[in-house]
Amino acid sequence: MNLSYFIAARYFKSKAKKNFITVLSRISMIGVAVGTMALVVVLSVFNGLEDLIKGLYASFDADLKVMPVMGKSFEVDGDFLASIENSEGVAILTEVIEDNALVRYGDHQVVATLKGVSDNFLGQNRFEKGRLTGEMSLGEEGRPEAILGRGLSYFLLLDLDDEFELMQVFYPKEPRAGSIDPSSMYNREVIRPAGIFSIEKQYDDEYLIVPLDFAARLLEYGERRTALEIKVAEGYSIQAVKDNLRQLLGEDFSVKDSDEQHASLLMTIRLEKLFVFLTLTFILAVASFNIFFSLSMLAIEKKKDIAVLLSMGGTRRFIRAIFLKEGAIIAFSGAVAGLLLGFLICWIQDRFGLVSLGVTSSIVDAYPVKMQWTDFLYTSLSVIIITLLASYRPALIASKVSTTRHL
C-alpha cells in the first residue's frame, strides 16, 4: 500500500481521541454525501421529465413533419404526395390542414386550433400515451365527428351524451364588396363531438381534430395543406428518412423530427437542468469548506508528526500527498455513499412512485425518474475537482512545517 495513503487513512480512521477535527471530518463526509445524492436525484428527475414530455408529444405528433419554409400553406397533388409516399422508409403519410377557428357549443364559445387530418391519422396509436373518453372516431362522409382536448371540452362545457347538441365552427372570410349580410363574413360548419383526449395541457386546451375534407371546406383551402405528417417504417432510422426527404423536397420545405418540432421547450428543460446542476454543485462547493477547515486544523494538530516525517527523510511533496489523500478519502467516502443513496432513491421512486405529482388529472401519478450514467460521471468529476481545490491549500500549509521548531 502507498505509504502516504496509509498515513492518510490512519488519520481518517483514528479512534485514539474523538476531537473536534474528527467530528468535522465526519460532517464533511456527510455534507459531500448529501450534496452528491441531491445532484443524482434532481438530475434523474429532469431526465424523467424530459422523457415524459417527449413521450407525450410523440403520442400526438408524427415522427416527421413537412412544412413550407415560406408561407402558411402549400399546394399538393397526386404526383407530389406519391413521390413522398414512395420514398424509402415512409410508412404512412397524413395530410394536415391546421388553423385557428371559433368553436361554439351551446352558449359557450372559444377560439381553438382546428386540425383537419386524413383518415389514416387515427390508425397510428396517436393517443397511446394519453387518455381518451368517448369514441376515437372522425365519423364518415356526410356525418363528420370531432375529437377535442379535455381543456377545450371544459371551456365549452361539452356533454358527449347529448346527441342533439352539435358544435358549430366558424372561420372568417373576406367580405364581399357592398354586402351588408353578416353571414357573408364567415364560413360555418357543424360537427358532432365524438371523443375527448387528454395528453398534455397545450394540446388539451387548444386542439380540435376534424376530418380533412371538413377543414378544407370550412377554411376554403382546396388542395392546399399546412403540413404533411410522416410515420417512419419500422427498421428505418428517422434521421436517415429525414435526410432523404430533405433532398427530395429541396429548400422550399423543412422536415422536422419530434425533438425539432419542440426544440424551444426541450432546450428550456435542458437549460434548467444545467442551471440546477451548477447551483447544486455550488452548494456542494460550499459544503466542501468543511474539508478545508478540517484539513487545516489537522495540519496544525499534526505539526510534530510532520516534522518527524521530514526529519526521517520525507519530502515536502510526500507531506502534501498525505493531506491531499486525506481530503480525497473524506470526499470519496461521501461521494460513494451519496451515489449509492441517490441510486437507491431513484430506483425506489421509479419502482414504487412514492413521491406523487399531486395533480389528479395528470397522465402519470408520480414524479418520473431516469438515471443516466453521464450524470453519475459528471457528479463524480465535480466532487473530485472540488475536493482537490479544497484540499490543496491545507496540504501546502502542512508541507511548509519547519522541522527545527516542532521537533
N, C-alpha and C positions, 0 to 999 in steps of 0.2 A: 504494500500500500504506500502511496506517496506520503512522505513524512509531513509535508505542510498540511495535507488533507487530514492526516491522523491527528495532528495537534488541534486543527480547527474543529474536528468532530469531538475531541475531548472537551474543548471549551464549551461547545454547544450542549453536550450531554452531561456535563459535570454536575454531580449531586453533592459536592462537598459542602456547599453553602448556597442556599436559595436566597440570593440577594436581589436587589432591585434590578441589576443588569440582566440576571437570568429571567426575571419576570418580564422585563421589557423585550427580551428576545422572543419569548413565547407570544407576547402581544403582537410583535412584528409579524411573526409567522401566521397568527390568526388573521391579522389585517390583510396580508397577502392572499390568504385562502379565501376570505370573504370577497375581496375585490376580484379575484380570478373567477370565482363561482358566479358572481354577478355578471361579469363580462360574457361568460359562456351562455348563461341563461338568457340574457337580454338579446344577444346576437342570434341565438337559436329561435327566439320568438319572432324577431324581424324576418328571419328566413322563412318561418312558418307562415307569417302574414303575406309575404311576397308570393309564396307558392299557392296560398289560398286564393289570393286575388287573381293570379294567373289562371288558376283552375276555373274560377267563376267566370272570368271573361272568356276563357276558351270554350266554355259550355254554351256561350251565346254567339261569340264571334267565330268566323271561319278561320281555317289555317292560313289562308292568304286572301288579301283583299285588293282588288284592282280599282283604282280611282284615277280620274283625269288630273293632270298636273295643273292645267289652266281651266277655269270654269267649274261649274257645279255639276254638269251632266255631259253625256256624250251619246252619239248615235250608235246603234248596234244593228246588225243584220245577220242573216243566217250564216254567211261565209265567215264573218268576224267571230261569231260565237263558236262555230265549228272548228276554227283554227285553234282556239283556246282549248276546247274540249278534247281535241285530238293531240294536244301537247302531252309529252311523256310525263307521267306522274299525276295528271289531273284526273281525279275520280268523279267529282260532282261539281258542276258549275251552276251557281244560283244567281239569277238576275235580281237586282235590287233597285227600287226607287225609294228614296228617303227625303222627307221634307217636313217642315212644321205645318200643322193644321189645327183648327179649332174643333174640339170634340165636345158634344153636348149630350147629356143623358138626364132626362127629366128636367129638373130646374137647375141643374149644375153643369158648368162648362169649364174647360181648361184647355190651354194650348199644349199639345203633345207632339212627339216626334212620330210621324206616320212612316212606317216601314213596310213597303209593299215587296213581297217576295214571291218567287216562283214556287211551283208545287213541291219541288224536292227539298225545300227548306226544312220541313218537319221530319224528314227521314234521315237526319244526321245527328240524332241524340243531342239536339241543341239545348235542352233543358235538363240534361242528365245530372248536373251538379246542383240544381235548384229544386224548387217545389212548384207543383202545378195543381191548381184547383179547377175542376170542371173538365172540359174536353180539349185535347190538343188537336184542334181542327180549324181549317180555314174555309170550311164549307165547300160548296160546289157551285158550278156556273148558274147564275141567276139567284143564288141564295148564299151570298158571302158571309163569312163569320170571321171574327177577330179574336186575337189573344192579346191581352194587355197586362202591364205590370201591376203589382199589388198596390204600390203607392198611387198610381193613376186611378185604380179602382176605388181607393179610399176618397180621393178628391171628388170623384163623380158619384159616390155613394151607390156603387153598382150592385145590382142584385141578379145573379146568374139564374136564379129560379124564376124570374119574371119573364115569361115567354112573350109578353105583349109589348114590353118597352124595348125599343131599339135605340142604338147610338146614332146620332147624326154627326156627320163630319163635314166641315166647311173649309173651303180653300179659296182665297181671294183671286180674282182675275181682273184683267184690265177692263175698265168700264167702257162701254160704247159711247161714242160722241153723241150728245143730245138726248141720251136715255135718262129718265128720272126713276126708273124701276130699280129699287134696291136689290132685287134678286139677280139683276144682271151684273152685280159687282162680285158675285161669288158663285162657286160651284157647291152643290150639296149632294151628298150621298148618305144612305142609311145602311147600317150593318148590324148584325146580331152579335153580341158578345158571347163567346163560347167558353173561354178559359182565362184564368189569371195565373201568371207566373211570378215567382219571386227568386231572383238571382243575386242582384246587387242593387243598392239604393239608386244609383244613377240610372240604371235600366228600369227598375221598378217604378220610378217616378215619372218617366218620360215616354216609354215606348208603347206604341200601339201597332201590332203586327197584323197586316191585312194581305189578301191576295194581290198579286202583281197587277192583274187587269183592273181591279178596283182602284188601286193607287194611280195607275196610268189614266184611267177615265176621270177621276176626281181632279188630278193635278194637270191634266191635259199634256202628258209627257209623250204620248205616242210611242215611238220607237227609241226614245232617249232613256238612258239609265244613269243613275248616280254612282253605281258601283257594281262590281261583279265579285261574288264571294266564291272561293275555291276550296274544296276539300281535297287534300293530297291523298293519293292512294297509299295503302299500306306497303311498307317496304321501300318507300321513296323518301329521300331527305327533303324536308321543307325548304332548306336553303338551296338545294340543287334545283328544285322545281321553280323557286322564286327567281333564280338567276336565268333559267331558261325562258321564263315568261317576260322578264325584263328585256332580253334580247329580241324576243318575238314582237313585243308591243312597242318597243322604241322609247324615245324620250318624252312622248306625249302622255304616257301613263306611269303612275307609280304603283309598285307592287309591294305591299307591306305584310309582314307576318304578324302574329298576335302581339308580340312584345313591342313592335314598332307602332302598332295601332294605339298603344297606350304607353308610349315612351315617356311622356312627361310624368305620369303617375308612378311608373316603376323607378324613374330617376329620382323622384321625390323620396320614395321609400329607401332607396339605396343611400341617398344623402343623409336621411335621418339616421340610418344605421351607422354611417360613418361618423356623424357628429356624436351619437351616443357612445360609440367606441372610443372616440377621443376624450369625451367627458369622463367616462369611467376609467380610462387609462390615466387621466389627470388625477382622479381621486385615488387611484392605486399609487400614483407617484407621491401624493401627499401622505398616504399611509406608510410609504417606504421611508419617511423621515424617522420612523421608529427604528428602522435598521441602522440609519446613520447615527442616531443618538446612542443606540445600544453598542455599536462597534466603537464609537468614540470613547464611551465610558469604559469599555473593555480594554481599549488600548491604554487608557490611563491606569486601570487597575493592574494590568499585566506588564507594566514597565520593567519591573525587576526580572520577570521571566524573559522578556525580550532582550534585556541586557545580557542575561546568562547565555541565551542562544547566540547572540552576536559574539560574545567572548569565546564561545566554543567553535566559532568558525562559520556561523550562519551569516548569510549576506542580507543586505537591505532588501533585495528582491525577494528573498525567501520569506522575510517578515511580511512584506506586502502580500505575498501569495497566501499566507496563513489567514489574514484578515479578509482578503477578497473571497477566499473559500468559506470562511465563517459566514459572510453575508450570503454567499451562494447557497449554503446549507439551509439557512433560515428561509430564503426565498424559494428554494427548490421544494422544501418540505411543505411550505404553504401553498405553492403553485400546484403540486401534485394533489394535495388534499382538496384544493379548490376545483381543479379539473374533474376529479372523481365525483365531488359533490354536485357540480354543475351537470355532469353527465347523468348522474342518478336522478336529479330533479327533473331534467328534461325527459328522461325515459319514463318516469312516473307520470308526468303530465301528458306525454304522448300516448301512454298506455291506458291511463285511467281518467284523464281530463279533470284533475282535481280543482284547478282554478277556472271558474266559469267566466264567460264574457259578460254575463249579466244582462243580455239582450234576448228577450223571449222570442222575437221574430227572426233571430239570426239563423243563417244556414248551418253554422256549427255552434255547438254549445260551449265548448271550452277553447281557451287560447291555443292556437296551433303552434307547434314547435317542429323545427327541423334542424338536426345537428349536422354541421359540415366540418370536415377535418381542417379546412383552412382557418376556421375561427379558432380552433384549438391551437393551431400553429401560430397565428398572429398573437393570440393571448400569451402563449409561452414566450414568444420573442419579446413582447412588451415587458414581461416580468424580468427576463434576462437583462434587457437594456437598462431598465430602472434599477435593478439590483447592482449592476456594475457602476452606475452613476452614484448610487447611494453609498457604496462600499469603498469607492476609490479614495476619497478624502481621508476617512479614518485609517485606511491601510497606509496611506502616505505619511500620516502623522506618526503611526506606530513604527514605521521604518526609520524614522529620524531620532529615535530614542538614543540617548548618549550612554555608552557603557560605563563611563567613569563616574557619572552622577548617580546611577541606580544599582550598582553592584555593592 
